[in-house]
């Protein structure tokens, strides 16, 4: 049975669960997403157990720094995602999207050299086990709408707005330049 060190980091949109194995981040999700968390971990480990630990590998402090506006605090965290080679490529490519900016699933597929694979990119994005640090929240629909986020669209909207605010970017324009963020 795999033992994962865990901590809960408070945020304005709910506590963030982080799980660490051997000094690498293996899971980031929101408290209460129990079914999603169990599915992802069961797929990867079969059996696992959580052991609460204060600030495992210093990662909780890095998430707190991100939430306080240091948008680069998570950029180089060591991660271990599991998944297929394609999924791993998608997840690592997410790190190339600058904080506060968004790309469509189609654009992400083009960046991977697979322009027709936008659905596969979307499916991989939906299975991202390391939310926020591998910023799947920065991927949006082709029509610029907020779509698909395991933590919920309200959290996705908050994360994007937080990044825009922290980076000093202007509010999204109503002409569709950036997605509408549900009034957040």
C-alpha positions in Angstrom: 0.0 0.0 0.0 1.4 3.4 -1.0 1.5 6.1 1.7 1.0 9.6 0.6 1.8 12.6 2.7 -1.0 15.1 2.6 -1.9 18.6 3.7 -4.9 20.9 3.3 -4.2 24.5 2.2 -6.9 27.0 2.8 -8.0 29.1 -0.1 -10.8 31.5 -0.9 -12.6 28.8 -2.9 -12.1 25.9 -0.5 -9.3 23.9 1.0 -6.8 22.5 -1.5 -5.6 18.9 -0.8 -2.0 18.2 -1.8 -0.5 14.7 -1.7 3.2 14.0 -1.9 5.2 10.8 -2.6 8.9 10.7 -2.3 9.3 14.5 -2.6 7.1 14.8 -5.6 3.6 16.2 -5.9 1.2 13.5 -7.0 -2.2 15.0 -6.4 -3.7 18.4 -6.0 -7.5 18.7 -5.8 -10.1 20.4 -3.7 -11.4 19.0 -0.5 -14.7 17.3 -1.0 -13.9 15.9 -4.5 -13.6 12.5 -2.8 -15.0 10.4 -5.7 -12.6 12.1 -8.3 -9.6 11.8 -5.9 -10.3 8.1 -5.2 -10.8 7.3 -8.9 -7.5 9.0 -9.8 -5.5 7.4 -7.0 -7.0 4.0 -7.4 -6.1 4.1 -11.2 -2.5 4.9 -10.3 -1.8 3.1 -7.0 -4.5 0.5 -6.5 -4.4 0.9 -2.8 -3.1 3.9 -0.9 -3.3 5.6 2.4 -3.1 9.3 3.4 -0.8 10.4 6.2 -1.3 14.0 7.2 1.9 16.0 7.4 2.6 19.6 7.9 3.9 21.3 4.7 5.2 18.1 3.0 8.3 18.8 1.0 7.6 22.5 1.5 4.8 22.4 -1.0 2.0 23.8 1.2 4.1 26.9 1.7 4.4 27.2 -2.1 0.7 26.9 -2.6 0.1 29.6 0.1 2.6 31.8 -1.8 0.7 31.3 -5.0 -2.6 32.2 -3.3 -0.9 35.3 -1.9 0.0 36.4 -5.5 3.4 34.8 -6.2 2.3 33.3 -9.6 5.6 31.6 -10.1 5.6 29.7 -6.8 4.3 26.5 -8.4 6.2 26.7 -11.7 9.0 24.3 -10.9 7.5 22.0 -8.3 8.6 18.4 -8.9 5.6 16.3 -10.0 4.9 12.7 -10.6 1.7 12.3 -12.6 1.5 8.7 -13.7 -0.7 8.4 -16.8 0.1 7.5 -20.4 2.9 9.1 -22.3 0.3 11.3 -24.2 -1.3 12.4 -21.0 2.0 13.3 -19.4 2.9 15.4 -22.5 -0.4 17.2 -22.3 0.0 17.8 -18.5 3.6 19.1 -18.8 2.6 21.4 -21.7 0.0 23.1 -19.4 3.0 24.6 -17.7 3.8 26.6 -20.8 0.6 28.6 -20.5 1.4 31.9 -18.7 -0.5 32.7 -15.5 -3.6 34.7 -16.2 -3.8 33.6 -19.8 -5.9 31.0 -21.5 -5.7 28.7 -24.5 -8.3 26.6 -26.1 -8.2 22.8 -26.3 -7.5 23.1 -30.0 -4.6 25.5 -29.5 -3.1 23.2 -26.9 -3.4 20.3 -29.4 -1.7 22.4 -32.0 1.1 23.2 -29.5 1.6 19.4 -29.1 1.8 19.0 -32.9 -1.5 17.1 -33.0 -4.0 19.7 -34.2 -6.8 17.2 -34.7 -6.5 15.8 -31.2 -8.4 18.5 -29.3 -10.8 15.9 -27.9 -8.0 13.7 -26.7 -6.3 16.8 -25.2 -9.6 17.6 -23.4 -9.9 14.1 -22.0 -6.3 14.2 -20.8 -6.9 17.6 -19.3 -9.9 16.2 -17.4 -7.7 13.5 -15.8 -5.0 15.9 -14.7 -4.2 14.7 -11.1 -2.2 17.9 -10.2 -4.6 20.7 -10.6 -3.3 24.3 -10.3 0.4 23.4 -10.4 -0.2 21.8 -13.8 -2.7 24.6 -14.7 -5.5 22.8 -16.5 -7.7 25.8 -15.4 -6.0 27.8 -18.1 -7.6 25.7 -20.9 -11.0 26.9 -22.2 -13.5 26.1 -24.9 -13.0 27.2 -28.6 -15.8 29.7 -28.1 -13.8 31.2 -25.1 -16.2 29.8 -22.6 -15.1 28.2 -19.3 -15.5 24.5 -19.6 -14.5 21.4 -17.8 -12.7 21.7 -14.5 -12.8 19.0 -11.9 -12.9 21.5 -9.1 -15.9 23.2 -10.6 -16.3 26.2 -12.9 -16.6 28.7 -10.1 -13.1 27.7 -8.9 -11.7 27.8 -12.4 -13.1 31.3 -12.8 -11.6 32.3 -9.4 -8.2 30.9 -10.3 -8.1 32.8 -13.6 -9.3 36.0 -12.0 -6.7 35.6 -9.2 -3.9 35.2 -11.7 -5.1 38.2 -13.7 -5.3 40.3 -10.6 -1.9 39.2 -9.3 -0.2 39.8 -12.7 -1.8 43.2 -13.1 -3.7 42.2 -16.3 -6.8 44.1 -17.2 -10.2 42.8 -16.8 -11.3 40.6 -19.7 -13.0 42.6 -22.4 -16.7 41.9 -23.2 -15.9 41.2 -26.9 -14.7 37.7 -26.1 -11.0 38.5 -25.8 -11.0 36.4 -22.6 -13.8 34.3 -21.1 -16.4 35.9 -19.0 -15.7 35.0 -15.4 -19.3 34.8 -13.9 -19.0 38.2 -12.3 -15.9 37.2 -10.3 
